[in-house]
Amino acid sequence: MNTTPKAPRLPPFGIRRNLLRPDGGERSVRVTHIELLFDLIFVFALTQLSRYLYENQSPTGALQSAVLVLALWWVWVYTTWVTNWLDPARLPVRAAVIGLALVGLIMSVSIFESFGDRGLTFAIAYVVLQIGRTVFMIAAVARHDRDLSRDFVGVLLWLAASGVFWILGGLVSIEFRIWFWLIALGIEYLSGAVGFRLPGRGSARVEDWNISGPHIAQRSALFVIIALGESFLVTGFAFVAQESSVVGVASVLLAFVNAVTLWWLYFDHAERAGAKAIARADKPGRIGSRAYTYTHAIIIAGIVLGSVADKEVLGHPDDAMKISTAIVIAGGPLLCLVGLTVFRWIVVREMLLSHIVGAALMVVTFAASAGMTPFVLFAVMTAILVATAAWETITRVRAGGDDEQAG
């Protein structure tokens, strides 16, 4: 009798070559150059988003901009999760990322007119990017990780459901578009929160996903850098487009200090705390989902709003304060502090007093901003942000934490 065990039967669907990252070594955590190429598309996307928000400072414009920034973040972060598992050094993965970058470019050039004549173009590009990437992921892992493939089938079904509303939103008249896209975005963000649960299938094992902590942390940190770089672009173009003045120069300096302080708040302490927490976690998927997939959206939204504030102050430093201007100027740094506070609570279960006091002072300043000019409000918010960062750093140093021990 032949007792030789039979090899497990492979599914008929899927790529035969194993495209998963190796379990150990540099390639398991390395951020590749092709991933950075994909990120460059989002530099342009964020500048278009800032431009749209600047020219549509109204409750409707703010809601539309929120939809766009959350959609952009969702596209980027889902792609980051996929390249966390798949090895971009493999040619099929590299080709897929290049294809996604092309579709992302089409989506990016449609952003400014997404609630206008290019709504359908934006919607189709968005859906193609989301669905196409997920189908490739399923094909790549079907023969090599059956459980992960099954989980991503659930992801695909949720994205297909939201895709219907994205396309319908692109087809209906402009005044109804926002409602369809809000439903689509709600479906996508809800899907991750419930573990992509489906009737008869249960939920995906998101908390048990074996992700590379250093990779996901580094990718998220790089996107923060991209968002900060976009703010420098917006500020620089706004400054060179006008005649030089003392107030203009002072506004540029304040914008620079703002960006550097946000960098300091994120990279001096928070980024390393997150990287260490996810690296030692028993369930890295849980931290990856909560701290990076969701919470970082708040931080990125704050940075984008801050770039709009830079342009607003440069263009109208001494105008009478409008509520929309006050929201833009105060909202950016406040969102960043809130996002960083939530992020730190998730990764190390700690809330910094400096962040809480800083956020409270920003709220009080916003409430008292009616008698200020945009430049004065901008200067006060910058001072609060700098004081918050200084307080956090002094506290860490006094506690005995050096650069290597930060976080």
N, C-alpha and C positions, 0 to 999 in steps of 0.2 A: 504494500500500500504506500502511495506517495504522500508523505506527511509534510512536504515542503510548503510553508505558508505562502499564500498568494499575495502578491503585491496589491496594495489598495487600488481600487479602480478609480481612475481619474475622471473627472467630469468631462463630457465632450466639448464643453465651452471653455475658452480661456487660452491665454498665451502660455505656450509650453515652457519658454525660458523663464527662469525665476528672476523677477525684477525687484524683489524686496531688498532693502538694505541689509548688509551683513549684521549679525548680532553684536559683534565687537569690533574694536579698532576705530581708526579715524573716520572711515567712511560711514560708520553708523551714526555719527553726530555732525558731520561736516556740512556746512552750508555751502552749496556749490555755486559756481559762477552763473550757471543757467538760471538758478533761482533768483540771483541778483538781477539778471536781465529781465526776468518777469516782473520784478519789483519796479524797474524803471518805468514801466507803463503807468504805474500808479502815481508817479511824480506828476505826470501830465494830468492824470485823472483828478488828483487833488487840487491842482491849480484851476481846472475847469469848475470844480465844485466850489472853491473859494470865490471865483468870479461870479458864479450863479448866486451864491448867498449874498454877496456884496450888492448886487444889482436887484435883489428881491428881498429887501429887509422889511418884511411884513409877516404877520402870523401865518399866512398861507405859504409864503416863501420859506419861512423857517421850517414848517412841517415838510414841505417838499425837499428841502435840503437835508433834513434829518433822514428821510427815506433814502435819499441818494447816498449819504455817507454810510448808513447801515448796510445798504446793498453792496457798496464797494468793499466794505470791511468783510462782509460775509463771503464774497467771491475770493478775496485774498486769503482769508483764514482757512477756508475749506481747501484751497490749493496747497496751503502750507501743511495741513494735516496729511494730504495725499503724498507730498514729497517727503514727509516725515517717515512714511513707510516705504515708499518706492525709492530706488537708488537712481538719482539723476545722472550718475556716471554711465548708466546703461543707455544705449542709443534710442530704444523705443520710448523710454521715459523722457529723454532729452527732446526728442521730436514732439512728444505730446505737450511738453511745457512750451515749446516754441509756438505750436499751434494755438495753445491757450493764450499766449501773449498777443498773437495776431487778433484773435477775437476780442481780447481785452482792449486792444487799441481801438477797434471799431466801437466798442462800448464807451471808451473814454471820449472819443471825438463827438459822441452823441449826447454827452451829459448836459452841456449847456442848453441844448434844445430838447432835452428829454421830456419836458412838460410843454413842448411846442411841436414843431413839425417832425422831429426825429424820435418821437416817443416809441414808435414801433421798432425802429432800428435799435434803440437802446434795449428794449425788452427782448427782442430776438437774440441779440448778442449776449445778453445776460443769461438767458435760458440755455442757449447753446453752450456757453461756457460751463454753467453748472451741471447740465445733463451730460455733456460730452466728457468732462473730467471724471464724473462718477462712473459712467459706463466703462471708461478706460481703466479705472481703479478696479472695478469688478472683474474685468477681463484679465487684469494683471495678476490678481490674487486667487482667482477661482481654483486653480490647480495646486496652489501652494499654501493657502490658508482658508479653508472652507468656512470657518466661523466668521472671519473678517469679511469674506465675500458675501455671506448671508447678511451681515450687518449693513453692508453698503447697498444691498438690494433694497433694504428698508429706507436708507437715505435717498435712493433713487426715486422711490415711490412718493416720498414726501416732496421732493424737488419737482417731480412731475405735476403734483397737485398744485404747488405754488406757481409753476410755470404757466398753467392755464390762466391764472389771474394776471400774471405779468403780461402775457400776450393780449388778453382781453383789454387790459388797461391801455396798451398801446393802440388798440383799435377804436376805443370809444372816444367821445369828444373830450377835449382837454379838461373841462370842469369836473368830469367824473373820474378822471384818470387816477387821481391821488387815492381814491377809495379802493379801487381794485389793487393798486400797488401796496397799500397798507395791509390789505388782507393777505396778499402774497408774502410780504415780509413777515407778517405775524405767523403765518404757517411755518416759514423757515426757522424763525427763532424759537417758536414753540416746539418744533420737531426735535431740536437738540436738547431742549430742557426736559422733554419726556422720554429721552433715549430712543427716539425714532420708533416709538411703540406703534404697532399696527394690530388691528383685530385678527386673531388667529395666529399671530406671529410673535407676540410678546414684544419686548424692547431689545434694542441692541445692548451689548455689554460695554457701554462707553466707559464706565469706571474701571473696567478690567483691561481696556485697550493698552497694549504694551507699546507706549510711545517713547521716543527719545526726548527726555527732558531737556538736555542741553541744546538740542536742535530747535525745539519749539520755542524755548526761551530766547535763543539768539535770533531766530527769525522775527519774533515779535519785537525785540529790541531794535532790530534793523528797520522795521516799519515805523517805529517811533522816530528814528533818525530821518527816514524819508519824509515823514510829516513835518518835522522841524525844518528840514531842508526846503520843503515847499514854502514854508512861512518866510524863509529868507528870500526866495525867489519873488514871492508876491510883494514883500516889502521893498526889495531892490528895484523892481520894475515900477512900482508906484513912486518911489523917490526920484528916479531918473526922468520920469515923465513930467515933473514939475520943476519950477524954478527953485533954486536953493534959498533957504531961509533959516533963521536961527531955530524957529519952532520945528521946521522940517528936519533939521539935523538932530535936534533933541528927540524928536519922535523916533527917528531911526535908531538912535542910541538906546532908547527905552525898549524898542522892539527887539534889539539885539540882547539886551539884558534879560528880557522876558524869555526869549528862546533858550538862552544859556541856563537860566534858572530852572526852567522846565527840564532841560537835559540833566541838570544836577540832581533835581528831585528824583528823577527816574533812575539814573545810572549810578549815582553815588551810593545808593542803598537798596532801593526797591528791586532793581533788576537782578542783583546778585542774590537777594533773599528769595526771589521767585525761582531762579535757576537751581539754587541749593535745595529748596523745598520739593520741587518736582523730581529732582534727581534721587532723593532719598525716600520718596513716597511709596507706600505699598500699592496704591492705586493711582498711578500718574495720570491716567485718563481723566479722573475726577478733577484734579487740579488744572490739568490742561484745558478742560472744557470750561470750568468756572472762571479761572484766573486769566486765561489768555483768550479763549474764544469769545466770552461775553464781556468781561470787565475791561479789556483793552479797547473795546469799542467806545467806551466813555472817554478814555484818555485821548484817543485819536480824534474824536469829535471835538474835544476841548482844544486841541492843538489847531485843528482846522478853523474853529471859530476864532481863535487867537490871531490867525493870519488875516482874517477878515477885519478884525479890530485894528491891526497894524495899518491896513490900507485906509480904513475909515478915519483914523486919527490923522494920518498924513494928508488926506484930502480935505478934512473939515475940522481942524484942531480947535478953532475958537467959536464954532457954531453953538447955538442954543441946544441944550441936551434934549434928545428925543428918546422915548422909551426903547425903541429898537436899537439905537446906538448904545444906550446903557446896557442893554441885554448882551449885545455883541462884545463890548469891552469887558464887562464883569463876568460874562458866562464862560469864556474860554478858560481862564485860570481856575475858576470855581469848579468846572467840570473835571479838569485835570486833577485837582486836589481830591475831589470826591472819588474819582476813579482810582487814584493811588491809595486812598484810605481803604477802599473796598478790596483792592488787590492785596494789600498787606494783611488785611484781616483774613483773607482766604488762605494765603500761603503760610503765614506764621501765627495767626490768631492774635494779632497785636494791633492796637490802634494808637497812632502817635498823637500826643497832645498838640504838637506843633501843627499838624494838619487840621485838627479839629478847630483849634483857635483861629488858624489862618482862614479856613472856610467861613467861620462865623463872622470874622472881620470883613470878609468880602461881601457877605450878605448885607451887613450893616452899611457898608460903603455904598452898595448898590441902592439901598433904600434911601440914602441921603444924597443921591447923585443929581437930583433935579436942579440944584443950584450950581453945579459944576459945568465946566466945558469938557468936551471929549478928551482934550489933552490932560487936563487936571485929573480926571477920573482914571485915565490910563496910567498916569504917574503914581497915583495912590495905589492902584491895584498892583503895579510893578513893585512898589515898596513893600506891600504886604507879602507878595510872593517871595521876594528876596529875604525878608525877615523870617518867613517860614522855613526856607531852605537853610538859613544860617542857624536857626534854632535847632533844627534836626541834626545838623552836622556837629554843632557844639555838644549836644547831648550825647551823640555817639562817641565823640572823642573823649569826653569826660568819663564815659563808661569804660574806657580802655580799648575801644575798637579802632584798629588801624585800617589801612586800605585793604589788606588781605582778609581782615576779619569782618569787614562791613557786611551787614546782612546776615 
